[in-house]
């Protein structure tokens, strides 16, 4: 709940409780501002959802999937998709986390990004917040929706400046970008005293590279198309992906951020339950 110690004003956002409007300020400026207090809620959750082009990928039949060049540019195969895309998996996880946070009567907000920040919804504990967040999440991935390349570094720096109140920042992304600027962005979050959780969403085929026939990979994020003989590339590809995952995981933990690898073939309820149990043990 709200404490008696005033902290600052902020602009009204749809869904905010009108009882905290400062009507004196409204009378002077003709703009709606809310009073905020030092401890507005027990927790503020910021969900950061990657909606870039590579997130739209999902494995085809027989676990075919996307791959990366050394430049970290993802490629996708041309076979029939099966199951959830990385974006759909991340969207579902974001909606589930938003629901859990609101059930605790805490505040949750959302930011979507690709090469830049696309949308920011301010954290709120209002009952209508969940519907607002889900509507925003569902804007991406449908027919006719366009995607851009990933730029995690500049985006994270931008969001670190926008998230003015200390909270838990949960990032849902495939992180198909240069690790160094991405980790620099995480450091910025940590310097603002945020608790950071990185949920690294990957398709199983991106890790296993389970291809057996000559396959045409369709370029995502301007990577170009490539026809390859998978057996000749499998060992080298798997080594590079292993090194990439290790670099990201090690870098996240070095910044004091939680790191969780989410494969889209894993049951989401089991994955989130294990992580939440781990978090609970940490705070006890």
Secondary structure, 3 states (H helix, E strand, C coil): CCCCCEEEEEECCCCCCHHHECHHHHHHHCCCEEEEECCCCCCEEEEEEECCHHHHCCCEHHHCCCEECCCCCEEEECCCECCCCHHHHHHHHHHHHHHHHHHCCCEEEEEEECCCEEEEEEEECCCCHHHHHHHHHCCCCCCCCCCCCCCHHHHHHHHHHHCCCCCEEEEEECCCCCHHHHHHHHHHHHHCCCEEEEEEEECHHHHHCCCCCCEEEEECCCCCCEEECHHHHHHHHHHHHHHHHHHHHHHHHHCCCEEEEEECCCCHHHHHHHHHHHHHHHHC
